Amino acid sequence: MQNIIKSACILLAGTLLMQSCSKFEEINNDPKSASEDQVEVEYAINGSIIGAQMNPDVAERSFVLYWKTAGRQHRQGGLSSGGYDDGWTTAYYNQVSGWLNSINLAVELAEKKIAAGTGQPYTHNLLQVARIWRAYLMSEMSDNFGPIPVTGFQGVNPEFSSVKDVYYYILQELTDATGAFDASVTDGPAAYDPAYGYNYEKWKRFANSLRLRLSMRLSEVEPAKAQAEFEAAAATGLLITEADHIFKVQEREGWNDLSGVMSREWNSQLLSTTLNNLYIGLGGIPSADQLPDSLHTYIKPADYVGLRFANHITTMTNDPVAGYWFDGLHEVMDPRAYKAFIIPGQFNNPDFSPYPTYTNDAKTTKRTFVDFGDIEAAYTWNAATSGDWGEIGAKNQLYTYPGTNPRLAQQFRNSKSQRIFFAPWETYFLLAEAAVRGWNTGTTAQAAYEAGIASSFDYWGVSQHLGSYLTSQDYNNAGTSVSWAHTAEPPASHAMAYKDGYTGAAGTVNILYPSNTLYKGGNTRNDQLTKIITQKFIAQVPWLPLEAWNDQRRLGLPFYENPAIERPLPNLPALNSGNYMTSNIQFFPQRLRYPSSLSNSNPAGYEQAVSLLNGADAVLTPLWWAKH
């Protein structure tokens, strides 16, 4: 037992989680404390899963400021412009190390109890659960940093493994663990499993769907390995395909590990330009069919792009509608948009977020354009690019202000939701992508694609629009439509009406569809893979921003507009005034740097990790599986 406790207290960074590990040491040293047989496997599993829900400190820094920012699920600077904060990274690195410590302790305890014959009838199955959860945590950590330890926790600072070795290991672990469950045992200590209550069939579904996700991650770097692993997981027929299978954990109010990951009031959670360009026009569903009659007067024609404010809105970005402010609501909108983000001024919407409650910012809808005058933003729909807006931004008091922008619905901010780690829509979109690649999935690409959309619509409560949506050939701002059979590319540009924001003079302008040069040279906007990833990206909002970031790093999809560069961005030196209309992996964050605590506490391990990166320990160094 002494060796198990010591090994569990070795952090990946070579640091100690003193509070949690000291409790185990007390058990080990106090003759009046619990014996070895009384240290239960389920306690360690429960602690790891609950810890991974993230207390508000680490949730704000990793989930909100890193993942949601890099994954373009909201509008935020920092990492989206190559920025980095060692304190934020340290908070996450130490926490994920602790969650892995706990789950490794669970594995070691289970193996020891099984070998000694002192376990419960369900201990063998708990061991498989622990291995599955450990595989997920390793994938999460590796997707952030790159190389991590695989075989640590041996009482010494661990050896780091390459990203390839990490992925090979966790895919094998998922395969072995899923096949090792004892089907004759169906019970377990349900209260200590906040996700599934030790329903082992659901754990196997999670493991198999996770295998789909992680094997697809290798699609661009090792397609044969990716296909073999994917097909094997799909062939099990036991996947997350229904709402009842969702891996989710109930959030709770307060300041603890179960507090909502998006609950901090000071985070504005503004609609991102990336999402906005995907939402607008997609699916052919009129806003008038989605909004109350009182808002219909604010809906503008489909061929209207807004007010042009040349002196107050940046155009130094490849956002297709850069320079325009939309003074109303769009005629056609993806029906999930108004559910996820609430219209400015719509105070009677039950999901309107009053955050921050200690100011009146959320309910202040009129702001100033310096040197011009006040702008009323109630019942308008806009999203601003990140980056540096320079002097233009200094004169624009609307573009990052809470009350003048669509913001995330309150249901995701009040710590009363269930945080989702894996849902049916992702399974279906993975199956659709695999089928497009010609892999054997047991279904067709179209069937899986449409099932993924249906699953997402069901979650958002908008299934009444599904039939019309699936047949729509309308293009969104990125040039993508919904209909599976409609793969005609949009024209290079489309004529739109606008008004000069200063004089009111009407005009017409040709709006270009964006050229995503990360994908097929920038000339393909409406093929079936683009449709799949577009729908997957929208469906993952707001719970799975890390997966959105992963897909963009892997494929260059969906289209991410470049940060604005009214002034040069020091953390994105490759992006400049001569190339901002193109896309490049050096314009987008690729990973998190290791925390300084790693190089200080385990210099040998740090040097080993960096050597396995095949690049500098930098935000712009791509991971092994990412698009090159």
Buried (B, 14 or more C-beta within 10 A) or exposed (E): BEEBBBBBBBBBBBBBBEEBBEEBBEBBEEEEBEEBEEBBBBBBBBBBBBBBBBBBBBBBBBBBBBBBBBBBBBBBBBBBBBBBBEEBBBBBBBBBBBBBBBBBBBBBBBBBBBEEEEBBEBBBBBBBBBBBBBBBBBBBBBBBBBBBBBEBBEEEBBBBBBBBBBBBBBBEBBBEBBEEBEEEBEEBBEEBBBBBEBBBEBBBBBBBBBBBBBBBBBBBBBEEBBBBBBBBBBEBEBBBBEEEBBBBBEBEEEEEBBBBBBBBBEBBBBBBBBBBBBBBBBBBBBBBEBBEEEBEEBBBEEEBBBBBBEBBBBBBBBBBBBBBBBBBBBBBBBBBBBBBBBBBBBEEBEBBBBBBEEBEBBBBBBBBBEEBEEBBBBBBBBBBBBBBBBEBBEBBBBBBBBBBBBBBBBBBBBBBBEBBBBBBBBBBBBBBBBBBBEBEBBBBBBBBBBBBBBBBBBBBEBBEBBEBBBBBEBBBBBBBBBBBEBEEBBEEEBEBBBBEBBEEEEEEBEBBBBBBBBBBEBEBBBBBBBBBBBBBBBBBBBBBBBBBBBBBBBBBBBBBBBBBBBEEBEBBEEBEEEBBBBBBBEBBBBBBBBBEBBBEBBEEBBEBBBEBBBBEBBBBBBBBBBBE
